[in-house]
């Protein structure tokens, strides 16, 4: 299981990477592995608002369907539209293929997220 040290995590298997006041959000390697072959993702719209802990997208695989939760709150400034035609990119590299980019509303929300080591412990 690949778990980059420079990201924050939710126990529900989402990650967030913060750069210059923006948060890139995706699913973890554990999530994509558990789902199996991803065949569809329902993406939100740019300018939608996401709230920490709430669903912002849905993902379907040959095995299951699952909601994707926001690790932080903010306004979506970009959606990775490549995933609409190629949702399997999340299987190929879930950390390179982020789902949304959010203008971070409250950086203090990051303090309640898991570190890489805490996430690994939560998965065991």
TORKOL-4160 file (C-alpha; in steps of 0.2 Angstrom, whole numbers, padded with zeros to 4 digits, m for minus):
124
<pt num="1" X="0000" Y="0000" Z="0000"/>
<pt num="2" X="0007" Y="0017" Z="m0006"/>
<pt num="3" X="0005" Y="0031" Z="0007"/>
<pt num="4" X="0015" Y="0047" Z="0003"/>
<pt num="5" X="0021" Y="0055" Z="0019"/>
<pt num="6" X="0017" Y="0073" Z="0013"/>
<pt num="7" X="m0002" Y="0071" Z="0012"/>
<pt num="8" X="m0016" Y="0072" Z="0024"/>
<pt num="9" X="m0029" Y="0058" Z="0025"/>
<pt num="10" X="m0046" Y="0054" Z="0031"/>
<pt num="11" X="m0051" Y="0037" Z="0038"/>
<pt num="12" X="m0063" Y="0035" Z="0024"/>
<pt num="13" X="m0048" Y="0034" Z="0012"/>
<pt num="14" X="m0047" Y="0051" Z="0004"/>
<pt num="15" X="m0031" Y="0062" Z="0003"/>
<pt num="16" X="m0027" Y="0080" Z="0002"/>
<pt num="17" X="m0012" Y="0089" Z="m0003"/>
<pt num="18" X="m0010" Y="0108" Z="0001"/>
<pt num="19" X="m0001" Y="0120" Z="m0011"/>
<pt num="20" X="m0002" Y="0139" Z="m0010"/>
<pt num="21" X="m0019" Y="0140" Z="m0002"/>
<pt num="22" X="m0026" Y="0126" Z="m0013"/>
<pt num="23" X="m0031" Y="0108" Z="m0008"/>
<pt num="24" X="m0030" Y="0094" Z="m0021"/>
<pt num="25" X="m0041" Y="0080" Z="m0016"/>
<pt num="26" X="m0041" Y="0062" Z="m0021"/>
<pt num="27" X="m0043" Y="0044" Z="m0016"/>
<pt num="28" X="m0030" Y="0033" Z="m0008"/>
<pt num="29" X="m0021" Y="0018" Z="m0015"/>
<pt num="30" X="m0030" Y="0008" Z="m0002"/>
<pt num="31" X="m0047" Y="0014" Z="m0008"/>
<pt num="32" X="m0043" Y="0011" Z="m0027"/>
<pt num="33" X="m0036" Y="m0007" Z="m0022"/>
<pt num="34" X="m0052" Y="m0011" Z="m0012"/>
<pt num="35" X="m0064" Y="m0004" Z="m0025"/>
<pt num="36" X="m0055" Y="m0014" Z="m0039"/>
<pt num="37" X="m0057" Y="m0009" Z="m0057"/>
<pt num="38" X="m0065" Y="0009" Z="m0057"/>
<pt num="39" X="m0077" Y="0011" Z="m0071"/>
<pt num="40" X="m0086" Y="0028" Z="m0067"/>
<pt num="41" X="m0085" Y="0043" Z="m0057"/>
<pt num="42" X="m0098" Y="0056" Z="m0054"/>
<pt num="43" X="m0089" Y="0073" Z="m0053"/>
<pt num="44" X="m0095" Y="0089" Z="m0045"/>
<pt num="45" X="m0095" Y="0106" Z="m0054"/>
<pt num="46" X="m0082" Y="0120" Z="m0053"/>
<pt num="47" X="m0088" Y="0134" Z="m0041"/>
<pt num="48" X="m0098" Y="0121" Z="m0030"/>
<pt num="49" X="m0094" Y="0122" Z="m0012"/>
<pt num="50" X="m0088" Y="0107" Z="m0002"/>
<pt num="51" X="m0089" Y="0105" Z="0016"/>
<pt num="52" X="m0077" Y="0095" Z="0027"/>
<pt num="53" X="m0084" Y="0078" Z="0030"/>
<pt num="54" X="m0098" Y="0078" Z="0017"/>
<pt num="55" X="m0099" Y="0069" Z="0001"/>
<pt num="56" X="m0094" Y="0078" Z="m0015"/>
<pt num="57" X="m0093" Y="0064" Z="m0028"/>
<pt num="58" X="m0097" Y="0046" Z="m0031"/>
<pt num="59" X="m0086" Y="0032" Z="m0038"/>
<pt num="60" X="m0091" Y="0015" Z="m0046"/>
<pt num="61" X="m0081" Y="0000" Z="m0049"/>
<pt num="62" X="m0085" Y="m0017" Z="m0055"/>
<pt num="63" X="m0086" Y="m0022" Z="m0036"/>
<pt num="64" X="m0095" Y="m0008" Z="m0028"/>
<pt num="65" X="m0101" Y="0010" Z="m0027"/>
<pt num="66" X="m0094" Y="0023" Z="m0015"/>
<pt num="67" X="m0095" Y="0041" Z="m0009"/>
<pt num="68" X="m0080" Y="0052" Z="m0009"/>
<pt num="69" X="m0079" Y="0064" Z="0006"/>
<pt num="70" X="m0071" Y="0081" Z="0007"/>
<pt num="71" X="m0057" Y="0082" Z="0019"/>
<pt num="72" X="m0058" Y="0101" Z="0020"/>
<pt num="73" X="m0070" Y="0115" Z="0016"/>
<pt num="74" X="m0069" Y="0127" Z="0001"/>
<pt num="75" X="m0074" Y="0131" Z="m0016"/>
<pt num="76" X="m0070" Y="0120" Z="m0031"/>
<pt num="77" X="m0059" Y="0129" Z="m0043"/>
<pt num="78" X="m0055" Y="0115" Z="m0054"/>
<pt num="79" X="m0061" Y="0097" Z="m0058"/>
<pt num="80" X="m0050" Y="0084" Z="m0066"/>
<pt num="81" X="m0061" Y="0081" Z="m0081"/>
<pt num="82" X="m0049" Y="0068" Z="m0088"/>
<pt num="83" X="m0057" Y="0056" Z="m0075"/>
<pt num="84" X="m0074" Y="0058" Z="m0084"/>
<pt num="85" X="m0068" Y="0048" Z="m0100"/>
<pt num="86" X="m0054" Y="0038" Z="m0090"/>
<pt num="87" X="m0059" Y="0034" Z="m0072"/>
<pt num="88" X="m0047" Y="0020" Z="m0073"/>
<pt num="89" X="m0033" Y="0033" Z="m0070"/>
<pt num="90" X="m0037" Y="0032" Z="m0052"/>
<pt num="91" X="m0032" Y="0014" Z="m0052"/>
<pt num="92" X="m0016" Y="0018" Z="m0061"/>
<pt num="93" X="m0010" Y="0031" Z="m0049"/>
<pt num="94" X="m0022" Y="0038" Z="m0037"/>
<pt num="95" X="m0010" Y="0051" Z="m0030"/>
<pt num="96" X="m0006" Y="0059" Z="m0047"/>
<pt num="97" X="m0024" Y="0059" Z="m0052"/>
<pt num="98" X="m0032" Y="0071" Z="m0040"/>
<pt num="99" X="m0051" Y="0073" Z="m0042"/>
<pt num="100" X="m0054" Y="0091" Z="m0037"/>
<pt num="101" X="m0044" Y="0107" Z="m0033"/>
<pt num="102" X="m0052" Y="0117" Z="m0019"/>
<pt num="103" X="m0048" Y="0135" Z="m0013"/>
<pt num="104" X="m0045" Y="0131" Z="0005"/>
<pt num="105" X="m0057" Y="0140" Z="0017"/>
<pt num="106" X="m0050" Y="0136" Z="0034"/>
<pt num="107" X="m0032" Y="0129" Z="0035"/>
<pt num="108" X="m0035" Y="0124" Z="0053"/>
<pt num="109" X="m0046" Y="0110" Z="0047"/>
<pt num="110" X="m0030" Y="0101" Z="0042"/>
<pt num="111" X="m0026" Y="0098" Z="0060"/>
<pt num="112" X="m0040" Y="0085" Z="0062"/>
<pt num="113" X="m0034" Y="0075" Z="0048"/>
<pt num="114" X="m0023" Y="0060" Z="0049"/>
<pt num="115" X="m0004" Y="0059" Z="0045"/>
<pt num="116" X="0003" Y="0045" Z="0034"/>
<pt num="117" X="0008" Y="0035" Z="0049"/>
<pt num="118" X="m0009" Y="0038" Z="0057"/>
<pt num="119" X="m0018" Y="0033" Z="0041"/>
<pt num="120" X="m0008" Y="0017" Z="0040"/>
<pt num="121" X="m0012" Y="0012" Z="0058"/>
<pt num="122" X="m0031" Y="0016" Z="0054"/>
<pt num="123" X="m0030" Y="0004" Z="0039"/>
<pt num="124" X="m0023" Y="m0011" Z="0049"/>
